[in-house]
């Protein structure tokens, strides 16, 4: 490996942007491969805009890197791994991606590993989906198998008419996932970082609040007892081992009224539920992801403040993105502001986030929401 390693990243969104910030701070060089220009990563390293499904493009890109990773499980990292020179490390592995990027395969693998998940059915036809929905009882969740994120690709279905409409909108060639609706008390999340050598650290469990199937706020820590925290860490470790993860693995969970836990979804990359780690933890998720894929020592993931709250800044219109209200947001104490530099805004699109650190969840949530409310795009 060269004296200053080159980290390749497939993708040019906010996760690639914040990963590059972490890598550059450690003196690393960064290369991006993206299929079309992406303002969030401009000027953060070498940017290659090309057809990232072309084997020649992938080989040429990989040859200029020491390690290649991704900001999205749907980027063709597995295809790159087929064409990369043998000295170039590629993480997460193609096997990990295959197990996670398809929600049906992901859920089945979790179940086969003995990990707790909601009841689900892999429905190959609309009739099978309707039968599963009737069996579980409405409401149920319909989930697209692939490219389902930020609320896109999920539907809560309350009757047969909605089920038929959701099938037409979400079904792939191999069907869709029908999942029993879980009357959960809270949604929780945690994050594990692991190196190829097997070193592993786990971030604190956080409480996440979703609105319209999109993450609205993340509160750290989740205010759970020590026994529950330890159980979640055990689940996280077992999940990381089951999927042979390297880099980061985000684990979203349902906490039921009786305190039991079910795994909802996984993501093998930096994750929205851990953006708070930039300001609130000794080592951010982005720095530990870069350290992990390089097989470098991992940083301490613990909170360095009593509490933190992150609130996403979402779009509410369609058009050119011109952030307004930044000075008002910065006037709020103990708040850090992140604008992703996206040039177009659409309803529900993640345009940035704010994180407040302080002495309690109540205080930090109030500050984060106050700052977030000042920003418009």
Secondary structure, 3 states (H helix, E strand, C coil): CCCCCEEEEECCCHHHHHHHHHHHHCCCEEEEEECCCCHHHCCCCEEEECCCCCHHHHHHHHHCCCEEEECCCCCCHHHHHHHCCCCCEECCCHHHHHHHHCHHHHHHHHHHCCCCECCEEEECCHHHHHHHHHHHCCCEEEECCCCCECCECEEEECCHHHHHHHHHHHCECCEEEEEECCCEEEEEEEEEEECCCCCEEECCCEEEEEECCEEEEEEECCCCCHHHHHHHHHHHHHHHHHCCCCEEEEEEEEEECCCCEEEEEEECCCCHHHCCHHHHECCCHHHHHHHHHCCCCCCCCCECCCEEEEEEEECCCCEECCCECHHHHHCCCCEEEEECCCCEECCCCEEEEEEEEECCHHHHHHHHHHHHHHCEC
